[in-house]
Amino acid sequence: MKLKNLSIGLILFGLAGFSGCTSTVGLGVVQPEHEATVSSLQPTLQWKAVEGPGVTYDVVIYESDGMTPAYYREGLPGTTHTVEEDLKPGTLYRWSVRSRQDGKVAEWTMHETQVFTGVSYHRRTKYMEFSTPE
């Protein structure tokens, strides 16, 4: 009986002890989805609008291992932007978008992962990622 109870307890701990979720912090990103492979070396990026007059957006793209932007545009008037230069084929990129309105600049949008292991809680934020085709 003790062994059966122990087994049930371990199964329940395994089911309840490891849970997690992901979300976007900042502007809602429409495309590309996090960790997607895009179909073009000049992908189209899309995000949800911020309400109000005079809103513009900034977009930044980094190669996954780089600290210098591979692509940056500031003051975009809409919620869709097609990259104007070819990115490298078969490459993992990190990207983000932020809004500007009335002289205020929002934080860069991030992808957030939260994991609860039953003993500890981990929260990790990073730019969204996409890969280019070969």
N, C-alpha and C positions, 0 to 999 in steps of 0.2 A: 504494500500500500504506500509506503514512504517513497519508493522508487517511482511509482506512478504519479504521485503528487509532485515530486521533483521534476519529472519530465513535463508535466503540464505547466508547472511554474516556469521552466526554461522556455517553453514554446510561447507562453504569454509574454514573457520578458522580451523574447526575440521579436514578437509582433509589435509590442508597445514600446520597446526600448530603442528602436532605430526608426526614426521617422524624419521626414524632411520635406521642404517645399522650396520652390523657386519663385521669384517675382522680379519685377522691374521697379527700380527706385528712380523716380523722376518722371520724365515724359514717357508715355506709353509707346513702346516701339511696335510697329506693325510689321516691317520687313527690313532686312532679312531677319528671320527668327534666330534666336541665340543658337549658335553652333551649326547653322545651316551652311550648305554649299550653294553658292550663288551660281547663276547660269552664264554670267558675263564677267569679263575683266573690268567692265565699267558698270558695277551693280547700281540698282536704284535703291535708295534708302528711304524709308517712310516712317513717320511717327505721328502721334496724336497731337492735335492743336492745343495751344494755350488760348483761353478766351481773352478778348480785349483788343483794343486798337493798338496798332503800331508794333505788334509782336514780330520779331525776326528770330532766326535760329542759326546756331553754329554747329558744324559737323567736323569731327576729327577722326582720322583713321590711322592706326599704328600697325606696323608689322608686329606679330605677336612677341618677338624678342627685342623689339626696338623701343627706344625712349623718344626718338625724334619722329614727329608726325610724317607719315608717308603722304598724307592728303589732309588739307584743312580749308574750310570755307566758312566765312563769317558773314552775318547779315542776310541770310537766305530768307526770302519773303514767304515761302510756303512750307508745307509739311511733307514734301517729296523732293528728293534731289538725286540726280543721276551723276555718279562720279565722272568727271570730265577728262580723266587721264586713265590709261590702262594701268591696272594693278598687276603685280607679278602673278603668273599662273601657278597653281598648286601651292598657294601660300595661305597660312592662317593669319587673319587680321583681327585686331580689336578695334571697336568703334564706339562712338558716343555722340550724343546730340544734347544741346542745351538751348534754352530760350533767353531772349533779351527783351525787356519791355520797360519803358520809362527810365532808362539809365540803370536798371537793375539786371544783373546777369545771374541766372540760375546755376545751380550745381550741374555738373555733367551727369547724364543718365547712366545708371549702373544696373548690372544684373546681380541679383542677390540670391544666395543660397543659404538656407537655414537648416541645420541638422541637430536633432536632439537624440542623444545616444542612451538616454535613460539615466546617465550619470552626469553628462555635461552637455552644454549647448554651444554650438559653433555657428558663427555668422560670417559669411564671406561675401564681399562685394567686389566686382570687377567690371570692366567694360564688356559690352556684348561682343561676341565673336562670330566671324564667318570665314569660310574658306573659298578661295577662287578655284575655278575649274583648271584642270591640267592643260 
